[in-house]
């Protein structure tokens, strides 16, 4: 019996690479995620895209949207709390 031809993932030495099909689709998805949850999801998704050599431009856009929207959101929440529209904890 030949044990070197096993189906074990540890025996697979070939390098697998993930290719994204549409850069524009992933850019808009990243911007939407950055707007919905800028602090965690937008930053994490932007940093993940930053590791991809072909998507550095999109990553910078997503990170910028996440940081700017996070600052606006923080200011808006503090302003609404001071005006009495949101409860102060």
C-alpha positions in Angstrom: 0.0 0.0 0.0 1.2 3.4 -0.9 0.5 5.9 2.0 2.0 8.9 0.3 -1.1 9.3 -2.0 -3.4 9.9 0.9 -6.1 12.6 0.8 -4.9 14.3 3.9 -4.7 18.1 3.7 -1.3 18.0 5.4 0.1 15.9 2.5 -1.0 18.6 0.0 2.1 20.7 -0.8 0.6 22.7 -3.6 0.0 26.4 -3.0 -3.6 27.5 -3.2 -4.4 31.1 -4.0 -7.8 32.8 -3.7 -8.7 35.1 -6.6 -11.4 37.7 -6.3 -13.5 37.9 -9.5 -14.7 41.5 -9.4 -12.6 44.2 -7.7 -15.4 46.8 -8.0 -17.9 44.4 -6.3 -15.6 43.9 -3.4 -14.9 47.6 -3.2 -18.6 48.5 -2.9 -19.1 45.6 -0.4 -16.3 47.0 1.7 -17.7 50.5 1.7 -21.1 49.3 2.7 -19.6 47.2 5.6 -17.5 50.2 6.6 -20.6 52.4 6.8 -22.7 49.9 8.7 -20.1 49.1 11.3 -17.0 51.3 10.9 -15.1 50.5 14.0 -14.7 46.7 13.7 -15.9 45.3 10.4 -14.8 48.2 8.2 -11.3 48.3 9.6 -10.9 44.6 9.6 -12.1 44.3 6.0 -9.9 47.2 4.9 -6.9 45.6 6.6 -7.6 42.3 5.0 -7.8 43.9 1.6 -4.6 45.8 2.3 -2.7 42.4 2.4 -3.8 41.6 -1.1 -1.3 43.2 -3.6 -3.9 43.8 -6.3 -6.4 45.5 -3.9 -4.3 48.1 -2.1 -6.2 51.1 -3.7 -9.6 49.6 -2.7 -8.3 48.9 0.8 -7.2 52.5 1.3 -10.6 53.7 0.2 -12.4 51.4 2.5 -10.1 52.3 5.5 -10.7 56.0 4.8 -14.5 55.6 4.7 -14.4 53.5 7.9 -12.3 56.1 9.8 -14.2 59.1 8.5 -17.6 57.6 9.1 -16.5 56.3 12.6 -15.5 59.9 13.5 -18.8 61.3 12.2 -20.7 58.6 14.0 -18.9 59.3 17.3 -19.5 63.0 17.1 -23.2 62.5 16.1 -23.9 60.2 19.0 -22.3 62.5 21.5 -24.2 65.5 20.1 -27.5 63.6 20.1 -26.8 62.5 23.7 -26.1 66.1 24.8 -29.3 67.3 23.1 -31.4 64.7 25.0 -32.3 62.7 21.9 -30.4 59.7 23.1 -30.2 58.4 26.7 -27.0 59.1 28.6 -25.6 56.0 30.3 
